[in-house]
């Protein structure tokens, strides 16, 4: 039986990933902050044959997170640990991000992701198996002028993933980092502006699962957006800023 742990599983990409991996040969451990939405996702996964266990969990609450991880680790060793939970804020129409929004993004997206991984590292090292998947964003390599703290938090995940890949190499624990473009989720519902290349959460989950199976470290999509970002590095930054004006946005 394949054991999959997913944080932030009550909606968006996390929910889509839970449903993607749900089958009669999978045990899912799902956590999120919203009980009703989480149970709704769990029920769909159970109908697909998966053994599902849920927990209401804040990944910024280190003590409770470690307790949850310990419960899982006492029962089994995760084959896949998907650190997906995150939040998104950006500049409003007439104001920058607030200090509370900045703090929440850094605490949840970066520190919460690190907390999640660290809670499972001891058992993965001991068992010398497992695959850690960290959800970042194309904003990590193409920072968004209207979501600077979000971009910084996602860039930190990429740096952390690179470091952990090397650290865990001798323990046979694999690491992947996912850099998606726009995905249709509650996050994009707050986004007022262009959303080029947007795809459904279900399509994103399928892409991630197929690339995880190939054990790729960087999982980046859409490819067109990625290569445009790579090519943009050769442009003077002021020219790039002018070109980006059509892609500017604000967050409701």
C-alpha positions in Angstrom: 0.0 0.0 0.0 1.3 3.5 -0.9 1.1 6.0 1.9 0.6 9.7 0.9 0.6 12.6 3.2 -0.8 15.9 1.9 -1.0 19.3 3.7 -3.5 21.9 2.7 -5.8 19.2 1.3 -9.2 20.8 1.7 -9.3 22.8 -1.6 -7.4 23.8 -4.7 -4.3 21.9 -5.6 -4.2 19.9 -2.4 -7.7 18.6 -2.8 -6.9 17.7 -6.5 -3.8 15.9 -5.5 -5.7 13.9 -2.8 -8.2 12.8 -5.4 -5.4 12.1 -8.0 -3.7 9.6 -5.6 -6.9 8.1 -4.2 -7.4 4.4 -5.1 -7.8 1.1 -3.3 -4.1 0.7 -2.9 -3.5 4.0 -1.2 -3.7 5.3 2.4 -4.1 9.1 2.5 -3.2 11.3 5.5 -4.8 14.7 4.8 -4.6 17.8 6.8 -6.1 21.3 6.5 -7.6 24.1 8.5 -11.2 23.8 7.2 -13.1 20.8 8.6 -16.1 20.6 6.3 -14.2 21.1 3.1 -11.5 18.6 4.3 -14.2 15.9 5.1 -15.8 16.5 1.7 -12.5 15.8 0.0 -11.9 12.8 2.2 -15.3 11.3 1.3 -14.6 11.6 -2.4 -11.3 9.8 -1.9 -12.9 7.1 0.2 -15.4 6.5 -2.6 -12.4 5.9 -4.9 -11.3 3.2 -2.6 -8.6 4.9 -0.5 -8.1 4.5 3.2 -8.3 8.1 4.4 -7.4 9.7 7.8 -7.8 13.5 8.3 -6.6 16.0 10.8 -7.3 19.7 11.4 -3.8 21.1 11.4 -2.0 24.5 11.2 1.4 23.9 9.7 2.7 27.0 11.6 1.8 25.2 14.9 5.0 23.3 15.3 4.0 21.4 18.4 0.8 20.0 17.0 2.4 19.4 13.7 5.1 17.2 15.3 2.4 15.3 17.2 0.4 14.6 14.0 3.6 13.5 12.2 4.5 11.2 15.1 1.1 9.6 15.0 1.6 8.8 11.3 5.2 7.7 11.7 4.1 5.2 14.5 1.6 3.6 12.0 3.7 3.6 8.8 6.4 5.4 6.8 5.1 7.9 4.1 6.0 7.1 0.6 5.1 10.6 -0.6 5.0 13.7 1.6 3.4 16.6 -0.3 4.0 19.9 1.5 1.3 21.9 -0.3 -0.3 24.1 2.3 0.1 27.8 1.6 -1.5 31.2 1.5 -1.5 34.0 -1.0 -1.7 37.8 -0.6 -0.6 40.7 -2.7 -1.0 44.4 -3.1 -4.6 45.7 -3.0 -5.8 48.2 -5.6 -4.7 51.2 -3.5 -2.4 49.7 -0.9 0.6 47.5 -0.4 0.6 44.2 1.5 -0.1 44.7 5.2 2.5 43.6 7.8 0.2 40.8 8.9 -0.2 39.5 5.4 3.6 39.6 4.9 4.1 37.7 8.1 1.4 35.1 7.4 2.9 34.3 4.0 6.4 33.9 5.2 5.3 31.9 8.3 2.9 29.6 6.4 4.5 29.2 2.9 8.2 29.0 4.0 8.4 28.2 7.7 5.3 26.0 7.6 6.7 24.0 4.7 10.1 23.5 6.6 8.2 22.5 9.7 6.3 19.9 7.8 9.3 18.3 6.2 11.4 18.4 9.4 8.6 16.6 11.3 9.0 13.6 8.9 12.7 13.7 8.2 13.8 11.4 11.1 11.6 8.5 10.1 12.4 8.9 6.4 16.1 8.8 7.2 15.7 5.8 9.4 13.7 3.9 6.9 15.9 5.1 4.0 13.0 5.7 1.7 10.4 8.2 0.7 9.8 11.1 -1.7 9.3 14.7 -0.5 7.4 17.0 -2.9 7.4 20.8 -2.1 4.9 23.1 -3.8 6.6 26.4 -4.8 5.6 28.6 -7.8 6.9 30.2 -11.0 6.9 33.3 -8.9 10.0 31.9 -7.2 12.0 32.4 -10.4 10.0 35.3 -11.8 9.1 37.5 -8.8 5.8 39.3 -9.0 5.9 43.1 -8.4 2.3 42.9 -7.0 3.0 39.9 -4.7 6.6 40.4 -3.4 6.3 38.5 -0.1 4.6 35.6 -1.8 7.4 35.5 -4.4 10.0 35.6 -1.6 8.3 32.8 0.3 8.2 30.6 -2.7 11.8 31.3 -3.7 12.8 30.2 -0.2 11.1 26.9 -0.8 13.3 26.3 -3.9 16.5 27.1 -2.0 15.4 24.7 0.8 14.5 22.0 -1.7 17.9 22.2 -3.3 19.7 21.9 0.1 17.5 19.0 1.3 18.0 17.1 -1.9 21.7 17.1 -1.3 21.4 16.4 2.5 19.1 13.4 2.0 21.0 11.9 -0.9 22.8 9.4 1.2 19.6 8.4 2.9 17.9 7.5 -0.4 15.1 10.0 0.3 14.1 11.8 -2.9 13.1 15.5 -3.2 11.1 17.3 -5.9 10.0 21.0 -6.0 7.0 22.0 -8.1 6.9 25.4 -9.8 3.5 25.8 -11.4 2.0 28.8 -13.1 -1.6 29.9 -12.6 -3.9 27.2 -11.3 -7.7 27.7 -10.9 -8.0 27.7 -7.2 -9.4 30.0 -4.5 -6.1 31.9 -4.7 -6.7 32.9 -8.3 -10.3 33.9 -7.4 -8.8 36.9 -5.5 -6.5 37.8 -8.4 -7.7 40.8 -10.4 -5.8 40.9 -13.6 -4.6 38.6 -16.4 -4.0 34.9 -15.7 -2.0 33.7 -18.7 -1.8 29.9 -19.2 -4.2 29.1 -16.3 -5.1 25.4 -15.9 -7.4 23.5 -13.7 -6.3 22.1 -10.4 -7.1 18.6 -11.7 -4.8 19.0 -14.7 -2.0 20.4 -12.4 -2.4 17.4 -10.1 -2.1 15.0 -13.1 1.0 16.7 -14.3 2.6 16.7 -10.9 1.9 13.0 -10.3 3.3 12.0 -13.7 6.5 13.9 -13.0 6.9 12.6 -9.5 6.7 9.1 -10.9 9.7 10.0 -13.1 11.5 11.3 -10.0 12.2 14.7 -11.5 13.6 17.2 -9.1 12.2 20.3 -10.9 8.6 20.0 -11.9 7.8 23.1 -13.9 4.7 24.0 -15.9 3.5 25.4 -18.2 6.7 24.9 -20.2 6.0 27.9 -22.4 5.8 30.2 -19.4 9.0 28.7 -18.0 11.0 29.3 -21.2 9.7 32.8 -21.5 11.0 33.4 -18.0 14.4 32.0 -18.9 14.6 34.2 -22.0 13.5 37.3 -20.1 16.7 37.1 -18.0 18.6 38.4 -21.1 16.4 41.6 -21.2 17.3 44.9 -19.4 15.2 45.0 -16.3 13.5 48.3 -17.2 12.4 47.0 -20.5 11.1 43.8 -18.9 9.2 46.0 -16.4 7.5 47.8 -19.2 6.6 44.6 -20.9 5.2 43.2 -17.7 2.7 46.1 -17.3 0.0 44.2 -19.1 0.4 41.4 -16.5 0.1 43.6 -13.4 -2.7 42.8 -11.0 -4.2 43.5 -7.5 -5.7 41.2 -4.9 -9.1 41.7 -3.5 
